[in-house]
Amino acid sequence: MTRNSRLSAERICSEADLSELALEWVGALRKGRVLPRILLTGEMGTGKSTFARAFLEALGVDRAAEGSPTFAIAHEYRTDEGLRVIHADGYRLKSESDLEETGLLESLWDPEILFLFEWMELFPATHASLVKSGLPVREVRLEFIPGEQGASARDPAKIRKVSWTQTN
């Protein structure tokens, strides 16, 4: 039986600050603190893909030829150090069985893969199993701060609250 430990934090930031946060997390990863599962949640336009792109860039992944995995479901990369990284987006999937049919579940459980997954909350059974698995999981919630005037959801300067919980 695996014993889970939990650590929580939050930060208020703009879209540009998301890149700084990603750099910090990659720095921690390179210092030996493993963050292999990053589950990104939040409304459309809050910065999930922006954060994932910044994280990949901070890892040294050249992803210029590929966009968000919303339509492809997942992109796989290798860093210069040989680390295997998968960035997945479950938004277009309708069910747990759709997720299973993608073939991503085998990789999701592989402790040698760093995984960024947008919209995992759409798959509650998989999400719960992953959190209980003993694998390190960082759940990240991005949300706009209510009451801002004159900023649209796609405004990069709009302030967000980024909160996260790390398990294991």
N, C-alpha and C positions, 0 to 999 in steps of 0.2 A: 504494500500500500504506500502511495506517495504522499508525503506531507507537503501541503502547499503553504507558502508564505506570500504575503501581499504587501505591496508598497504603493502608495498613491501620491500624486502631485498634480499641480496645474500651473498654467502660465497664461498670461494675457499677451496676445501678439498680433501683429499684422501679417500679411502674406510673406513679406520679406523676412520677418522673424521666424517663420516656419523653416526657412533654409538654415538659419542659425541653430535652431533646435535640432534639425537633422544632422548638422555637422557635429554638435555635441554628442548625439547618440552614436554616431559612427566612431567618434573618438573613443567613447567608452567601449564600443565593440572591439576596436583595435587594441585596447588595453587589457583585453581578456574577459571583460564582462559580456557574456553572450546574450544577444537579443534576437533569437532566431525567428520569433513569430510576432509580427506587429500587425494588429487588427485595427484598421482605421474605420471609424464610424462617424456619422454626421449627415446633415441634410446635403442635398445636391448643392455644389458650389462653395462649400465651407473650406475647402483646401485639402481634401484627402489626397487627390492625385498630385497636387502641388507639393505636399509634404513627401510623398513617395518619390517623385522625380528628384527632389532635393537630396533625399536620402541616397538614392542610386548614384547621383552625381558625386556626392561626398565619398561614396565607396570607390569612385573611379570608374563606374560603369559608363561606357559610351552608348547612350540610348538615343542619339540624335535621329536615327533612322526609324524609330518606333514611337508611336504615340501612346496614349493611355490604353490599357488593356480592356476597356469597357466592351469593345466589340470582339476582340480576339479572346477574351476571358483571361488569358494569362500570357506574360512574356517571361522568358527565362534568360538569365545573364550569367556571365562568369566575370569575377573581378580579376585584376592583374595578379592577385595572390591566389587565384584558383577557387575562391569561394563561390559556390553556386547560390544564386539569388533568384527567387521567383516573385514577380509582382502580379497579383491576380485581382480581378474585379468581378464580384458576383452579382452585380446589379441586374444583368439581363437574365440570370437564371431564375427559374420559377419555384424550385423545390430542392429538398435534400437529394432526391434521386437525380435531378439535373446536375447538381454539384458532383455527385458520385460518377456520373457518366463522363465528366470532363477528364477524369483520370488524375485530378489534382490531389485527391485525398491521400494517395500513397506518398506523394511528395510532402504534403502538409505534416505528416507524422515522421518524416525523415529528420533526425536531429542534426544532420550535416548540411541542411539547407536553411538559408535565411529566407524567411517568407514575409512579404508585405501583402496583406489581404484587405481589400476594400469591400465593405458591405457584408462582413461575416455575420452580422446580426440577423440577416435574412435566413440563416441556417441554424436555428437554436439548438438542435440536437448535436450537430457537429461542433458548434461553439462550446457548448457545455462539456462535451467529451474532451475537447482540446484543453480547456482550462483545468480540468481534473487530471489530465494526462501526466503531469510531472514535467512536461517540456516548458521551458521559459516562454511566457506569453506576456506581451505588452498590449493592453487594450487602450486605444487612443480615441478620445471623443473630441471632435471639433465642432464648435457651435458659435454662431454670431452672438454678440452681446446685444440684448434687446434695447431699444430706445435710441439707437443711432439715427440721426437725421441725415437725409440726403445721400445715403450710400446704398448702392444696389448690391445684391447678393454676389455679383461678379466683380465688385470693386476691390482691387488688391490692397487698398489702404484700410479697408474695413477691419475693425478689431474683432478678434476671435478669442474665445476661451478654449484653450487646449488642455484637456485633463487626461491623465493616464493612470492606469493601475498595472503594476507588474506582478505577475504570479510566478513563483519559483525563482 
